[in-house]
Amino acid sequence: MGDGVFKIDLPNARATYNLGICLGQLCPPGTVLLLLGDLGSGKTTLVQGIGAGLGIAEPISSPTFTLINEYLEGRMPLYHVDLYRLDSEQVGSLELESYWDATGCVPGLLAIEWSERILDSPKSAIRLKLGSKPGGGRWATVLTATDDQVALLEQVICDGLLADEV
């Protein structure tokens, strides 16, 4: 089993942030979130919420120029990656595998903005696509790869955040 698709209605930026808080509180170490969506769709807002859910007090900003920001003071590390300025070939030189294999760092939560630029992403990653709705608000589609991830998203649903599951 494992594969699950969840559709989430996010009526405002606060709802996007709150989704991030829930993910930060519930995701286990080693979670990889592949974030997709156009400019302004809420990827960084989501990661800011994840940081809050992890208990990170430091302000979280998009690492557009630094590429990778590491926040180590929460219940587990948050590794925030932004691939907007890179092409797929350049992404390979970042050796992101060391984050999802936890070979060069403490296992944490890896959130990757513009993840479509990764040629070989981990099969166990959660894919989260954000978009804007006409007339305001946002939506998210979350694709899970394992039974544990389905259970995690169902737990978020039980907390009353997610609107519906497909």
C-alpha positions in Angstrom: 0.0 0.0 0.0 1.6 3.3 1.0 0.6 5.7 -1.8 -1.8 8.3 -0.7 -3.0 11.5 -2.3 -4.4 14.3 0.0 -6.0 17.5 -1.3 -5.9 20.4 1.1 -7.8 23.7 0.9 -5.7 26.5 2.3 -7.9 29.6 2.4 -5.1 32.0 3.5 -1.4 32.2 4.3 -2.1 31.4 7.9 -3.6 28.0 6.9 -0.4 27.3 4.9 1.7 28.2 7.9 -0.5 26.0 10.2 -0.1 23.1 7.8 3.7 23.6 8.2 3.3 23.6 12.0 1.5 20.3 12.0 4.1 18.8 9.7 6.9 20.1 11.9 5.3 18.6 15.0 4.5 15.2 13.5 7.2 14.3 10.9 9.9 11.9 12.1 13.6 12.5 11.6 14.6 11.5 8.0 11.5 13.0 6.4 12.1 14.6 3.0 9.5 17.1 1.7 9.7 17.9 -2.0 8.0 21.2 -2.4 6.6 22.3 -5.8 4.7 25.4 -6.8 5.0 28.7 -8.7 6.6 31.8 -7.2 4.3 33.1 -4.4 2.5 29.8 -3.9 3.5 29.5 -0.3 6.5 27.2 -0.2 8.5 29.4 2.2 5.5 30.1 4.3 5.0 26.4 4.7 8.7 25.9 5.7 8.4 28.8 8.2 5.4 26.9 9.8 7.5 23.7 9.8 10.2 25.6 11.7 7.7 26.8 14.3 6.4 23.2 14.6 9.9 22.0 15.3 10.4 24.7 17.9 12.9 26.7 16.0 13.0 30.3 17.2 15.4 31.6 14.5 13.6 33.4 11.7 13.3 31.2 8.6 13.9 32.8 5.2 14.2 31.3 1.8 17.9 30.3 1.0 17.6 31.5 -2.6 21.2 32.7 -2.7 22.8 30.5 0.0 21.0 27.4 -1.4 20.9 25.6 2.0 20.0 26.9 5.4 20.5 24.6 8.4 18.5 25.2 11.6 19.7 22.9 14.4 18.0 24.1 17.6 14.6 22.5 17.2 13.4 19.1 18.3 15.4 17.9 15.2 17.3 19.8 12.6 15.5 21.5 9.7 17.5 21.6 6.4 15.9 24.1 4.1 17.0 24.0 0.4 16.0 26.4 -2.4 16.9 25.2 -5.9 15.3 28.1 -7.8 18.5 29.6 -9.2 20.0 26.2 -10.3 19.5 23.9 -13.2 19.3 20.1 -12.7 23.0 19.6 -13.5 24.0 22.1 -10.8 21.7 20.5 -8.3 23.7 17.2 -8.6 26.8 18.9 -7.3 25.1 19.9 -4.0 25.1 16.2 -2.9 21.7 16.4 -1.3 21.8 12.6 -0.8 23.9 13.2 2.3 20.9 14.9 3.8 18.3 12.2 3.0 20.8 9.4 3.7 21.9 11.3 6.9 25.5 10.4 6.0 26.9 13.8 6.6 24.5 15.3 9.1 22.2 14.5 12.0 18.9 13.1 10.7 16.3 15.8 10.5 13.6 17.2 8.2 14.7 18.2 4.7 12.4 20.6 2.9 13.4 21.3 -0.7 11.8 24.2 -2.6 11.8 23.9 -6.4 12.4 20.2 -6.0 11.5 19.4 -9.6 15.1 20.3 -10.4 16.3 17.1 -8.6 17.0 14.4 -11.1 17.1 11.5 -8.6 15.0 12.2 -5.5 14.4 9.7 -2.8 11.4 7.4 -3.5 10.3 7.8 0.2 9.9 11.5 -0.1 6.6 13.3 0.5 5.7 15.4 -2.5 3.8 18.6 -1.7 2.6 20.9 -4.5 1.2 24.3 -3.6 -0.9 26.5 -5.9 -3.0 29.7 -5.8 -6.8 29.6 -6.3 -8.6 32.1 -8.5 -10.1 34.8 -6.3 -7.7 34.1 -3.4 -6.5 31.3 -1.2 -4.3 28.4 -2.0 -4.5 24.6 -2.3 -2.0 21.8 -1.7 -1.8 18.3 -3.0 0.3 15.9 -0.9 1.5 12.6 -2.3 2.8 10.1 0.2 5.0 7.1 -0.5 4.7 4.9 2.6 2.0 3.6 5.0 3.7 5.7 7.8 3.3 8.9 5.8 -0.4 8.1 5.0 -0.9 7.6 8.8 0.9 10.9 9.5 -1.3 12.8 7.0 -4.4 11.1 8.4 -3.3 12.3 11.9 -3.1 15.9 10.6 -6.6 15.3 9.2 -7.8 14.2 12.6 -6.4 17.4 14.0 -8.9 19.2 11.7 -6.5 20.9 9.4 -6.9 19.0 6.1 -10.1 19.6 4.2 -10.4 16.3 2.3 -8.6 13.2 1.2 -8.9 11.7 -2.3 
